């Protein structure tokens, strides 16, 4: 059994296959019984330097269901950062107030730096366009729940593959499970070479497309992402690609019965509302799975599971 006590989660590559599976096993326990006061003597610092709804609230919900006290902020303008306090000093202070820190930051690498400064374990809740490892963990859990396995699947990723930290993390993780990857994006938003390198090093295959219809018939998972306006410095570049892919129910004719559609949310218009009524839609359940997975991570890192 993997021992994750006091182990930071900054990048999905910080954990190995055995550790992924251990977190998913614990998450399944929490799905059956989510309210367990096993963290009632713990304090979780939830600090979000960048806007978030699902990630922040699911972490805080997960901590509350386990009896932990939650401190922190969701608006850095209301903290001493607005007075010029450094990230170093903010983390030093918060690590003396809490047992574990959950942090989102807009700057790539900020979470790794914060973990080096902190005296308590730190979980990265997203750093810029770099990594989103807890989203990846709940994605793995969702894939396992819907497919019955993580092995030998056709994983299709669609949309903003250049800036999408969720897909970057998921590629790295799924390289442990003999996946075949299918990347669908505009040319301007292709999966970065640095991420494709993980696939090459694992001796696995990936294929690149611009037409989503090509890959729907053989996909086991279609992972849709929104085109992220906030990652574009040039508004005209965003306007050019914003409506590149819109998945609707009619496009799902001929897909596998077992195929499921995932999305890290929020969606804009890349999945039409009529898809919600299909058996292929899984993105709202996927978001709910985040509570169980984040419970599992906090419980394992704090040494109570």
Buried (B, 14 or more C-beta within 10 A) or exposed (E): EBEBEEBBBBBBEBBEEEBBBBBBBBBBBBBEEBEBEBBEEBBBBBBBBBEBEBBBBBBBBBBBBBBBBBBBBBEBEEBEBEEEEEBEEBBBEBBEEBBBBBBBBBEEEBBBBBBEBBEBBBBBBBBBBBBBBBBBBBBBBBBBBBBEEBEEBBBBBBBBBBBBBBBBBBBBBBBBBEBBBBBBBBEEBBBBEEBBEBBEEBEBEBEBBEEBEEBBEBBBBBBBBBBBEEBBEEEEEBEBBBEBBBBEBEBBEEBBEEBBBBBBBEBEEBBBEEBEEBEBBBBEEBBBBBBBBBBBBBBBBBEBB
